[in-house]
Amino acid sequence: MSVSPSVPSRMLCYSVSGLPPEIPAEISDGFREDLPELLRAARHSPRAVLIHAIEQNERLLSVLRNFQYSLPDIPILVLLDLPANDPLMLMETGIQDVIHSHHLMERDEWEQRIITAVARKKRESELQRCVWHDNVTGLVNRQYLKERYEQRLKELKGKQQEVALLYLDLDRFYVVNEQYGHFIGDELLRAAAERLRKSTRDADTIARIAGNSFAVIVECRSRNIRVSNIADKLCSLFHEPFMLGNVEVYITASVGVEFASTADYELSVMLQHGEMAMRQAKASGRNCYHLYHAPTPFEARVRVGLETALHHAIENNEIHLEYQPLVGVNDETLAGTEALMRWTHPGLGDVSPDVFIPVLEETGLIEEFGRWVLYKACTQHREWIDSDLLPPNSRVAVNLSPRQFRQNSLAADIIGILTETGLSPANLTLEITEGMLMQNQQYAVNTLARLRQYGISVAIDDFGTGYSSLAYLKTLPVDYLKIDRVFVRDLVNNKDDQAIADSIIRLAHNLRLSVVAEGVENQEILNILKTLGCDNYQGYLFSRPVLADDIPALVKRIA
C-alpha cells in the first residue's frame, strides 16, 4: 500500500530522548538532531512528522506543543519506548497517533498509519477551523487567542521573557463599509489580516477579536523598545493603499499596547487595557500607537467622584443652561440661540463640559441629562416667543450626543417633549456631528428623515473636521452646515481657510442648505463671511454664551 500522492511518503523524524529506532528508509527521511531545523523543514515541505521519546515527560509535551502552535496543520505521530503514563494529556497536544516501539511494523503498516494520521489531521483541522478561526480572515479568534496565551505563559514561566498584547483597530473602517459595501469591507479585512501575517513571526499569535479589531501577542526581552518597534511597524503596514478589485482604499490603524506583567497576566485585562490604549491613540490623531498607562489613584478617585456627583447634579440644581446667540450675517438680527449645558459643582466650581460630558456619555447618564436639556431649552424658547422677545420663526438649537442619537426612542422622546412644552417643531434644531452620521448612515438617514417629517430642522456641527463625505451629504436630510471655528478664526490671514469656507458655503447653498459660522471674534472675519455669502454666525463678536436672564438685554441692544 502506498501513501496518498498528496502526502509525501518520507516522514520527518526527531528524537527527544533515547536511541532512535530504525524506520524503513522508504517512509523515513532520517532522524534530525536539531529541532529548529526540523521545524524549518516541515514548514518548507509539509509532511507527516514522527517524534520519538523514551517516555512521556514534560520535554516531549513541550516539543509537541511547539509543533501544535508553530505548524498546526502538520500530522504528528509519537513513537514511545515505554507506555504513555497519561495518554489523554498526550492526545491533547494535537497528535494523531501513538505507537509503541516494541511493536515492530513493516513498511505497509507504517504507510497505513501515516495515511490514517494525515486523514485524521485533515478532519481535525476542518473542525478546529470552525471552532478556533474567524471565517472572514482565517485568523484565529478570541477563544483560541486565550488558549494560546495561557499555554505560552506556562512555557515561558521562569524565563526572562515579557509577553505583550498589541490591540490594533482599523481607523474609520465603517466608512469603507458604508461607501463600498460589506463585500469590499470583508475584502479589506482579509487583506489587512494578510499584511499582519506577513509582518509577524511564526511565534507571534494574530487574532481577529472584533469587527475591525485585531490582537497580536508577542514575546520580547526588552519591554519597551522591542514592542514600540513592533507597534510602529504595524502602523506602517497601512501606509500603502489596498487594491481591492478595481477599488483603491486608503486606511490607517491605531494600536494600543499592554504587557502581561502589568495586567497581572490576565488576558481579559490585557485586552481591556489594550483597547483603552488604542482609543488614546485614536484621540491623539489616529495612525499611531499608545502604551497603556494606568490612571493614578488620584485620577481614579477624581473620576469616581465625578460620576457620583453627576448622579445628583440635576436634583441638586447644579446643572444650568447658557445660550449662545445665533445672529444673521447681513442684518444682525437674533435668529435664535444654541443651548449649552453647564455644571457648577459646590466644591469644584464650574466644571468644563470637556470633562463631564464624556463621563455622562460613558456612564449612560447622558440620556437623562439630554432629556433635561431638551425640556429646559424648549420651555425657555417657548417663553421667549410668547413674550415677543424672539420672533415666531426663531430657533433653539440643542446638541445630541452619539449615545442619544443611537436611542431607538429618540424621535418619540423629542416629540413628547415638544408636545409637553408647547414649542412648535419648527422652532427646534438638533445639532449632530459628521462622525455620528457616518457610523451608521442608513440609520442616520431614517432617523433624521423621521424628525424632519415633524418639522424639526437638523444641523451638522463642526462641518469640515470629520468625514466630510460629500457623496453622502446630498442624501442626508439636513438643513444647516456649521463651519467649525478652526476654519473661521484665521480667515483674515489664511487663504486656505478662506478657500475652505468659500467651498463649504457654495456647496451648502447648491444643496439648498443654510450655513452657520462658529467662532466669529472680530469684524474683519464677519466682513469676509458677508462677502462669501454666509447666512448666520456665532461668536464673541456678538456675545459669549449667556444665561437666559441676559438674553433680553442682547435683544434690546440690536432692536
Stockholm file with secondary structure:
# STOCKHOLM 1.0

chainA/1-559         MSVSPSVPSRMLCYSVSGLPPEIPAEISDGFREDLPELLRAARHSPRAVLIHAIEQNERLLSVLRNFQYSLPDIPILVLLDLPANDPLMLMETGIQDVIHSHHLMERDEWEQRIITAVARKKRESELQRCVWHDNVTGLVNRQYLKERYEQRLKELKGKQQEVALLYLDLDRFYVVNEQYGHFIGDELLRAAAERLRKSTRDADTIARIAGNSFAVIVECRSRNIRVSNIADKLCSLFHEPFMLGNVEVYITASVGVEFASTADYELSVMLQHGEMAMRQAKASGRNCYHLYHAPTPFEARVRVGLETALHHAIENNEIHLEYQPLVGVNDETLAGTEALMRWTHPGLGDVSPDVFIPVLEETGLIEEFGRWVLYKACTQHREWIDSDLLPPNSRVAVNLSPRQFRQNSLAADIIGILTETGLSPANLTLEITEGMLMQNQQYAVNTLARLRQYGISVAIDDFGTGYSSLAYLKTLPVDYLKIDRVFVRDLVNNKDDQAIADSIIRLAHNLRLSVVAEGVENQEILNILKTLGCDNYQGYLFSRPVLADDIPALVKRIA
#=GR chainA/1-559 SS CCCCTTSCSSEEEEESSSCCCCCCTTTEEEEESCHHHHHHHHHHSCCCEEEEESSCCHHHHHHHHHHHHHCTTSCEEEEESSCCSCHHHHHTTTCSEEEETTSCCCHHHHHHHHHHHHHHHHHHHHHHHHHHBCTTTCCBCHHHHHHHHHHHHHHHTTSSCEEEEEEEEETTHHHHHHHHCHHHHHHHHHHHHHHHHHHSCTTSEEEEEETTEEEEEEEESSTTHHHHHHHHHHHHTTSSCEEETTEEECCCEEEEEEETTTTTTCHHHHHHHHHHHHHHHHHTTSSSEEECCCCCHHHHHHHHHHHHHHHTTTTTTCEEEEEEEEEETTTCCEEEEEEEEEEEETTTEEECHHHHHHHHHHHTTHHHHHHHHHHHHHHHHHHHHHTTSSCTTCEEEEECCHHHHTCTTHHHHHHHHHHHHTCCGGGEEEEEEHHHHHHTHHHHHHHHHHHHHTTCEEEEEEETSSCCCHHHHTTSCCCEEEECGGGTTTTTTCHHHHHHHHHHHHHHHHTTCEEEECCCCSHHHHHHHHHHTCCEECSTTTCCCBCGGGHHHHHHHHC
#=GC SS_cons         CCCCTTSCSSEEEEESSSCCCCCCTTTEEEEESCHHHHHHHHHHSCCCEEEEESSCCHHHHHHHHHHHHHCTTSCEEEEESSCCSCHHHHHTTTCSEEEETTSCCCHHHHHHHHHHHHHHHHHHHHHHHHHHBCTTTCCBCHHHHHHHHHHHHHHHTTSSCEEEEEEEEETTHHHHHHHHCHHHHHHHHHHHHHHHHHHSCTTSEEEEEETTEEEEEEEESSTTHHHHHHHHHHHHTTSSCEEETTEEECCCEEEEEEETTTTTTCHHHHHHHHHHHHHHHHHTTSSSEEECCCCCHHHHHHHHHHHHHHHTTTTTTCEEEEEEEEEETTTCCEEEEEEEEEEEETTTEEECHHHHHHHHHHHTTHHHHHHHHHHHHHHHHHHHHHTTSSCTTCEEEEECCHHHHTCTTHHHHHHHHHHHHTCCGGGEEEEEEHHHHHHTHHHHHHHHHHHHHTTCEEEEEEETSSCCCHHHHTTSCCCEEEECGGGTTTTTTCHHHHHHHHHHHHHHHHTTCEEEECCCCSHHHHHHHHHHTCCEECSTTTCCCBCGGGHHHHHHHHC
//
